[in-house]
Amino acid sequence: MKKLLLIISAIAFIIASCKKDNKSPVVTNQEDPNWIKLEIPNGRTAYAIAGNIDDTLLVTTHTKAYFTTDKGKSWQESKNFNGPIQGLYTNKDTVMSLLLTGGLELEGTLKASVAQFYTLDMGKNWNRYLDYQRAQKISKPIGIVQSAQNKVIYELKYNTKPVSTNSNAYTHRPTTILREGNTLDFPFNARIENLYMDSNDRLYVAASGGIYNKEKDTFTFNGDNTPAVIYVSRKALP
């Protein structure tokens, strides 16, 4: 009888332990506490961003535009531009695609310019912009943004190195984000193309999906299978 009671007690203990384990949190790879990472499969590089992650986020890539309405869980192809769209210029409900990139301006800032298409519904439909004279005057700096609340400037520092002493070609090291001239704590080694800040002062980082090889101090890419990458700050940045 005593043996039977011991066996029953042991079984009850095992069952109770199993129930307790089922209620315990599952340990998985921890996401970065400060940044959300989004990927657009086969996008290769993210160049420009508009909208916001809570509603509709519009992103241009190596040749196309995509939008997401579910925080990056799925992406809808918006338009094939057959080439990079370096900037998205937003004016109220209108977003314009800037197809060309100006060289370094006198102040040392890259600029996207010349509006050729526009959308009134965050990329779901596009129309050609027919006001050619005005289109020439529309431009937007690349890799520099300012927060709405505190007017803090964030900009990119492109860390490049020449391939050789006698060559004009160069390779990219991981890009640095500067906040008022000081390095921002950004935990990813990425080749960054642009910055964007939404109305809530969350910073968006448009980057390529290249993998950084620390030993060779360069990025490797998987051709058309390389994703476009967008990093989003979880909170407003000061």
C-alpha positions, -999 to +999 in steps of 0.1 A: +000+000+000+028+023+009+046+016-024+014+024-043+010+057-025+047+065-033+041+058-070+010+079-071+028+108-053+057+105-078+034+106-108+015+136-094+048+154-088+059+147-124+026+160-138+028+191-117+064+198-128+054+194-165+025+219-161+049+244-145+073+240-173+046+246-199+038+279-183+075+290-183+086+314-211+102+299-241+138+310-244+145+322-280+170+345-297+165+378-281+157+407-304+176+440-300+159+460-273+163+493-292+159+484-328+135+465-351+150+448-381+129+444-413+138+426-445+124+428-480+134+395-497+155+400-529+154+437-525+192+439-523+193+475-509+168+499-493+173+534-505+144+556-494+115+554-469+082+572-463+052+567-439+056+549-406+057+514-393+024+516-374+004+524-405+019+521-440+056+520-446+068+527-481+104+516-491+123+518-524+149+492-532+174+484-559+148+487-586+114+486-570+091+501-544+073+480-517+049+488-489+038+470-458+007+475-436+016+448-411+049+461-397+070+442-421+055+408-418+046+409-455+055+433-484+036+442-515+054+452-546+043+487-555+061+497-587+091+486-608+112+516-615+139+496-633+165+514-612+172+528-578+150+554-563+173+575-541+148+596-524+111+599-514+098+634-510+066+638-489+043+668-490+011+661-470-006+631-486+017+631-517+049+611-519+072+618-549+099+595-562+132+612-568+150+592-595+183+609-598+211+616-573+230+649-574+267+649-566+281+663-534+267+697-530+288+727-518+278+718-482+290+682-487+255+667-488+243+641-513+208+650-527+181+631-546+163+652-572+139+653-602+104+640-593+090+617-620+063+598-603+040+604-573+015+584-552-014+596-531-020+564-512+015+554-499+026+535-530-005+515-538-009+535-571+016+556-589+011+584-615+037+602-636+045+637-625+039+660-655+050+694-641+085+691-655+097+726-644+086+720-609+100+685-609+135+699-616+133+720-584+123+692-560+152+677-541+159+660-508+192+654-489+203+618-486+216+605-453+207+634-432+175+640-411+163+663-383+140+654-354+108+673-353+107+679-316+142+689-306+157+697-341+185+672-335+204+663-367+213+627-376+236+620-405+257+593-421+294+590-422+304+569-451+335+549-441+352+540-474+386+529-483+404+530-517+409+496-534+445+506-541+467+537-540+464+541-578+427+535-581+396+557-578+375+527-568+367+521-532+350+497-508+326+504-480+332+497-443+302+497-419+286+531-421+285+553-389+254+573-378+262+606-362+240+625-338+250+661-337+284+650-348+288+622-322+286+585-330+252+570-323+252+537-306+240+515-335+246+478-329+247+465-365+275+464-390+256+477-421+262+495-453+237+523-449+222+542-478+198+566-462+180+578-430+144+587-424+125+600-394+088+598-389+065+623-372+070+604-339+108+610-342+116+573-347+147+568-368+146+545-399+179+532-413+178+521-450+206+496-457+217+468-479+216+432-469+253+426-475+271+406-448+302+423-432+333+402-433+355+416-404+386+398-415+385+412-450+369+445-439+344+444-466+308+434-474+297+403-494+265+400-513+244+371-525+233+387-558+196+390-563+190+369-532+203+397-510+175+413-489+169+450-485+171+459-448+154+485-427+162+492-391+136+511-370+142+526-336+116+512-311+113+546-294+116+582-304+152+594-304+160+626-286 
